[in-house]
Amino acid sequence: MRIPEGPDDLTAEWLTSALRQGGPGAEVTSFKFEPLTADLVGQTVRITLAYSAPSSGGPPSLIAKLSSADPRMRKQSVGKYANEVLFYRHVALRSLLPTPTAT
């Protein structure tokens, strides 16, 4: 699954597919995003979701961390992004620190 580079690359179809990787769920019909932070390394947005079935059990909103809007910074930050992915894949589940999880 291709990861969007920024909030403007998000689509209802992509969000539906990403959420269904965690289990069955209703289709995302629309969404809006609100920028929370933007820095040189990445962008963080809150995404508010609307579903085809109101009682779908899907989250009403989620937080997405996306790569930098600056292509030069994306290229320079590849190692930092890789380290974060490795942390969530191999360390977060064993950590005593609170970390985001897929539900």
Secondary structure per residue as TSV (DSSP state, phi and psi in degrees):
chain	resnum	aa	ss	phi	psi
A	1	M	-	360.0	125.6
A	2	R	-	-72.2	131.8
A	3	I	-	-89.1	128.4
A	4	P	-	-59.9	142.6
A	5	E	S	-77.6	-27.0
A	6	G	S	-157.2	173.4
A	7	P	G	-60.0	-30.5
A	8	D	G	-70.1	-14.8
A	9	D	G	-88.5	-8.4
A	10	L	-	-70.5	143.8
A	11	T	-	-135.0	160.1
A	12	A	H	-60.7	-37.4
A	13	E	H	-64.9	-43.4
A	14	W	H	-65.0	-44.2
A	15	L	H	-62.2	-41.8
A	16	T	H	-58.5	-48.8
A	17	S	H	-62.1	-44.0
A	18	A	H	-63.8	-43.7
A	19	L	H	-67.9	-34.0
A	20	R	H	-72.0	-15.7
A	21	Q	T	-64.9	-23.6
A	22	G	T	-89.1	-1.8
A	23	G	S	142.2	173.3
A	24	P	-	-64.8	152.1
A	25	G	-	-169.9	168.6
A	26	A	-	-75.5	164.5
A	27	E	-	-76.9	134.7
A	28	V	E	-75.7	121.5
A	29	T	E	-97.1	-29.4
A	30	S	E	-159.6	166.2
A	31	F	E	-160.2	162.7
A	32	K	E	-138.6	151.7
A	33	F	E	-125.1	149.6
A	34	E	E	-124.8	117.6
A	35	P	E	-60.7	132.7
A	36	L	E	-103.9	-45.6
A	37	T	E	-144.3	155.0
A	38	A	E	-146.1	121.3
A	39	D	-	-136.3	-173.8
A	40	L	S	-66.0	-30.5
A	41	V	S	-88.0	-31.4
A	42	G	E	-168.1	179.5
A	43	Q	E	-125.4	136.6
A	44	T	E	-120.0	129.3
A	45	V	E	-132.4	149.1
A	46	R	E	-95.8	129.8
A	47	I	E	-111.5	121.0
A	48	T	E	-98.8	127.0
A	49	L	E	-109.0	147.1
A	50	A	E	-122.6	139.4
A	51	Y	E	-116.2	161.6
A	52	S	S	-68.6	-28.8
A	53	A	S	-122.6	117.5
A	54	P	T	-56.5	-31.9
A	55	S	T	-100.8	38.9
A	56	S	S	-70.4	-16.9
A	57	G	-	83.9	-1.0
A	58	G	-	-76.1	158.4
A	59	P	-	-67.4	144.4
A	60	P	S	-70.5	-27.4
A	61	S	E	-153.1	165.7
A	62	L	E	-150.5	165.1
A	63	I	E	-109.4	132.6
A	64	A	E	-119.1	131.7
A	65	K	E	-103.0	121.9
A	66	L	E	-122.6	163.6
A	67	S	E	-67.8	170.1
A	68	S	-	-59.9	147.6
A	69	A	S	-72.7	-17.4
A	70	D	S	-91.2	113.5
A	71	P	H	-55.6	-34.6
A	72	R	H	-65.6	-40.0
A	73	M	H	-68.9	-37.0
A	74	R	H	-57.8	-44.8
A	75	K	H	-64.7	-41.8
A	76	Q	H	-72.4	-22.1
A	77	S	T	-99.0	6.3
A	78	V	H	-53.1	-43.4
A	79	G	H	-62.9	-38.9
A	80	K	H	-66.0	-41.9
A	81	Y	H	-63.7	-43.1
A	82	A	H	-62.2	-41.6
A	83	N	H	-61.6	-39.2
A	84	E	H	-66.4	-42.4
A	85	V	H	-60.7	-45.9
A	86	L	H	-61.3	-39.6
A	87	F	H	-57.5	-51.4
A	88	Y	H	-67.4	-31.4
A	89	R	H	-76.5	-34.7
A	90	H	H	-120.4	-20.9
A	91	V	T	-115.0	-39.4
A	92	A	G	-54.6	-41.2
A	93	L	G	-65.7	-25.1
A	94	R	G	-99.6	-4.2
A	95	S	-	-81.0	146.8
A	96	L	S	-82.6	-9.8
A	97	L	S	-74.6	141.2
A	98	P	-	-68.4	130.0
A	99	T	-	-135.2	152.6
A	100	P	-	-64.5	146.1
A	101	T	-	-137.0	158.8
A	102	A	-	-85.6	136.1
A	103	T	-	-120.2	360.0
